[in-house]
């Protein structure tokens, strides 16, 4: 998956559709300057060709058995790089004065699910460029690869006689891993691997954070320029179509929020005043608010202590003659027990609205969340895995429900007319947001894999720590691990809130699990707190889970958790 995504992005970078697109795809260099890919626009650029030829000949000593470059050979090299080498790319290095001062290459070398790239053609051609720009260029490209493609391993090769380069790379954090004898039997090519440095505790590590790649930038830029008038819903329609396909449903409607999606779903199902809808006592409040907004009453069921999702036994105990629907929440990306919940719905003739807000890509019995119920609702709020800033998606397999929901989505309007049949509101997502969402969706599986890896890193460090219960996925499910979570137990003397305050002093931001929403003051029907929900609400913690987290940052966080527990037992 990683490999395919990067190869496709290389193609986008090397063959942009316009100069505008070409120059929008820059990679900022720390301390000033930027990287931009050698593209099809450069093949016949005499200025670029002359510089590359001159620089390559002046640095010929760094290449084993390399002939002298000419304008013709340089042009052929570039053409091959752009048109034939799908796993290779070369970036031009520009300084803060927009001067082209060198180049830096990147090759994909992994055989399977790629975590391995090679840096090559590292060359500073101009002596006028500021000191340190090559160092900054390499580190910026490494960080870009980590944040967008979640690459963990970086290699380079250098000729054994090039001592200056070897020393330079060592200072950068590369170490020798292998030597291969060249054909001359005198020199070697030395392979060097980048060693990640330890986290230095300089900045707060936040609980969430997105990964925004090339496609999101290109699509949103195109939507900004061209997505108006007749093209006002180009990306909107495409995003809906591709999202429905990804989830495995027939219909999808892009909305302004997940809350709005749930409100539409409840309205389309004709749930109203006097009806009851069962929701978990642990969730974000919008699940229950949507019920109240259609005049119905939310009934709060308990959750399973291991999965933190709806407990089917608790749900069944609360079903009455007034119950019309169940709203399971796939909390923190962990699927609810959908087989048992669907069985209850069938037994009691109830509707199912999945609050799948944080679970895009999660699976229950190899079926994606959001594909089980009469409706499902997703969130693209800025802290989620797939982000559009704000926004949501409403999904269904039922054509009549889709048509009903679509009318509610657009002011109660008859599609294709200005005739309004009923009172409603506007729930539309903007085309520009949908453009970002489409780019995110194309990388969603990649981001899910990284989230699961982050959760594994936490588990390996914290699984045997006294005082902590680590939240893990149950059988039959594939969680997206949107949030990695722990629960403090009786062995920890520090309260959850004080525990979080202590971690914040150490530059580790955490988030308490939601309160039991049954205790908010504005519900018409009062209920006691559900026991498992209360325990989780009092002791549960969301750990930093931003998709761009490094293993070094996770290790630092775990060190602080372990130390905080140690000093408070």
Secondary structure, 3 states (H helix, E strand, C coil): CHHHHHHHHHHHHHCCCCHHHHHHCCEECCCCCEEEECCHHHCCCHHHHHHHHHHHHHCHHHCCCCCCCCHHHHHHHHHHHHHCCCCEEEEEEECCCCCEEEEEEEEECCCCCCCEEEEEEEEECCCCCCCCHHHHHHHHHHHHHHHHHCCCEEEEEEECCCHHHHHHHHHHCEEEEEEEECCCCCCEEEEEEECCCCCCCCCCECCCCCCCCHHHHHHHHHHHHHCCHHHCCHHHHHHHHHHHHHHCCCEEEEECCHHHHHHHHHHHCCCCCCCEEEEECCCCCHHHHHHHHCCCEEEEECECCCCCCECHHHHHHHCCCCEEEEECECHHHCCCCHHHHHHHHHHHCCEEEEECCCCCCCEECCEECCCCCCEEEEECECCCCCCCECCEEEEECCHHHHHHHHHHHECCECCCCCCECCCCCECECCHHHHHHHHHHHCCHHHHHHHHHHHHHHHHHHHCCCCCEEECCCCCCEECCCCCCEEEECCCCCCCHHHHHHHHHHCCECCEECCCCHHHCCCCCCCCCCCHHHHHHHHHEEECCCCCCCCHHHHHHHHHHHHHHHHCCC
